[in-house]
Amino acid sequence: MKGILIDEASGDLLIERGRIAIGDTEGQTAEAVVRTMRGELKEHPMLGGEAAKLEGGAVPVMWPAEVRQMLRGCGVECERVRLDNGEILIER
């Protein structure tokens, strides 16, 4: 999917040659879904993978399936979401 790109370092809009950069936004969409806390997006209050909560201990059993469903709802193609040694992996 194409859209407005965000600068990874600053979190601001990415500017190239004096213009807003347009490109593939699938990766940044997936990151936003996984990192967002539920309730942050007022238009979609149930959207959010709440990855910050995973740092505290055990991963809920249904968390990967819930995140996969959220990603698919946002147009990100994925077959499987899993947690491996503290890394969140999204497989196509």
Secondary structure, 3 states (H helix, E strand, C coil): CEEECECCCCCCECEECCEECEEECHHHHHHHHHHCCCCCCCCCCCCCCCHHHHHHCCCCCCHHHHHHHHHHHCCCCCCEEEEECCEEEEEC
